[in-house]
Amino acid sequence: MSERIFISSVQKELAAERRAIRDFVRGDPLFRRFFDVFLFEDMPASDRRADDVYLDEVGSCALYVGLFGQEYGKEDSDGVSPTEREFGQATALGKTRLIFIKGPDDAGRHPKMGNLIRKAGSQLIRRRFTDISDLNAALYASLVEHLERTGRLRTKPFDAAACPDATLADIAEEKLKWFLGLARRERQYPLREDAPPSEVLAHLNLLDAGQPSHAAVLLFARQPQKFLLTSEVKCMRFHGTEVRKPIPSYQIYRGTVFELVDQAVDFVMSKIDRAVGTRALGPQAPVEYELPREAVAEAIVNAVAHRDYTSNASVQVMLFADRLEVWNPGELPPPLTFEQLRVPHASIPRNPLIAEPLFLARYAEKAGSGILDMIARCQQAGLPSPQFRQEGGQFIQTLWRPKPVATEQVKGQVTEQVTEQVTEQVTEQVTEQVGRLVTALQGQTLIGTEIMESMGLAHRPTFLYSYLQPALSVGLIEMTIPDKPTSRLQKYRLTAKGCAWLARQKPNGGAK
């Protein structure tokens, strides 16, 4: 039998949040087995007083979810708002109460709302949220805890359950610090970079009885694949439009979900055509790719964030001559359909505890807007709309590449042969990542952040270990202040060897 959840607050201020909770609970494959949601807006017209309806529904519910915002609400003759009446009724009847407060602090709140928040805080643990994505993640953790405590759930969802054999010692503090710095800049996340790992994981609901959860390991472990082997991402490039051996380019990437996204996006962007403009409008020459980088990143983030991690399959990123396909284990969660993906829709993440940190670091967007943005960017670039399909337990996203003309096809075959011959000669020294960095530095002297920006990279550790350091070690680039390698004024430029290598990649002097 389903338990009824009563969502408080009829103020317009939190209307979107109330609807988001309803859609999240009804759309989640686990929660819709255990819960039903009462939302006053869903009730038909009735010859009853609104406040009587509220209080009766509180009495018939099993859980009371209180959303407290800036406003207090319309007061009755006793000076009490419906929100406070509902909270008092739930308290008097001994209902399970889950209280979520919008905003990092209480500045600017209505005085009576501030008093209500303090009253609730004296009775139970409250949770603050900043947006709908944050609210859904917090509610997710609370409902899982409720189901466990009441004995209705014997096994936790994958992302919330403890990762066997993993301890706090397996969590990389430098990765947590990197995340906190990014989340503070991008989303005003409250925790500072020097917060203890246990506090950070607890704040993100990534601990299970003090042990790192699967989500914690996937997000911040030193070696996630030590515990979850198939969490790797396989990237392949094919010359034609079908899967055929031999595979010209095949990479298996490992690391945290952030690193997997960065590496997979870099793989795709390094394989597709790009045009380099002039510096007429600024010091850096603009680079335009045949596929919008943001669309590629969104498809890969979707696959990594929403895949079924209990599957033995891995995410696959396959670049064909006419399209990019991103495969991930799992199915589109009901009630979503392929048609609904193309219109504004609720966000129903398979792994909310993984999706939330990706949102905080701005790797993902909230409320289902990411796919809509992917579609819009492809259309703006003059490309066909992305396609979605389900096949053999895999959810597949397809982004179409521009159609080449016949002359370009012939030229491409010749260029491919020449490039492969050169690549075979220098493979041991120059990786694809190093080649991209050398290309980005042509004719320029830049600091590290400028190089990252010009290449569209966001993850500094990946940039340092996969791009910058290898390029320095093989002598293709050099520092402008070699005796002070960590100087904030440090810049990088091509060496004579780097210029010669670059010239060999462009026999006609043009940019690919």
Secondary structure, DSSP 8 states (H G I E B T S, - for coil): --EEEEE----GGGHHHHHHHHHHHHHSTTHHHHEEEE-GGGS---SS-HHHHHHHHHHH-SEEEEEE-S------TTS--HHHHHHHHHHHTT-EEEEEEESSS-TT--HHHHHHHHHHHTTS-EEEESSHHHHHHHHHHHHHHHHHHTTS-SS--GGGSB-TT--GGGB-HHHHHHHHHHHHHHH--SS-TTS-HHHHHHHTT-EETTEEBHHHHHHHBS-HHHH-GGG-EEEEE-SSSS--SS-SEEEEE-S-HHHHHHHHHHHHHHHS-EEE--STTSSS--EEESS-HHHHHHHHHHHHHHS-TTSS--EEEEE-SSEEEEEEES---TT--TTGGGS------SSHHHHHHHHHTTSS-STTHHHHHHHHHHHHTT----EEEEETTEEEEEEE-----HHHHHHHHHHHHHHHHHHHHHTTT--HHHHHHHHHTTT--B-HHHHHHHHT---HHHIIIIIIHHHHHTTSEEESSTT-TT-TT--EEE-HHHHHHHHHH-TTS---
